[in-house]
Amino acid sequence: MRSETPAGRVSGSVDTAVDDSGPGDGLVKAGVVVFAVGALATLVTVAPLLLGTDPFPTVAYLVSMLMGVGFALAAAGVLRSVAAQRRQARRP
């Protein structure tokens, strides 16, 4: 374990908010949340099929499709981050 303190932080000082987010980080975070909502909806809509009860209305199945939307958002965030890093690496 390292005994060094990160740059800009002094032991015992008040924790200040440091913006370490890069381009695309917000899309990745939003994608994770949307994916989680879609995954939960998928579990809820599959449960009646396994339990032999009446299935949910179509709206529940449409909410399940948020898994794909969340995955696409997260992938777009990763690609945006990669593009920004490549641009930064090309600078002299």
Stockholm file with secondary structure:
# STOCKHOLM 1.0

chainA/1-92         MRSETPAGRVSGSVDTAVDDSGPGDGLVKAGVVVFAVGALATLVTVAPLLLGTDPFPTVAYLVSMLMGVGFALAAAGVLRSVAAQRRQARRP
#=GR chainA/1-92 SS CCCCCCTTCCTTSCCCCCCCCCTTHHHHHHHHHHHHHHHHHHHHHHHHHHHTSCCCCHHHHHHHTHHHHHHHHHHHHHHHHHHHHHHHHHCC
#=GC SS_cons        CCCCCCTTCCTTSCCCCCCCCCTTHHHHHHHHHHHHHHHHHHHHHHHHHHHTSCCCCHHHHHHHTHHHHHHHHHHHHHHHHHHHHHHHHHCC
//
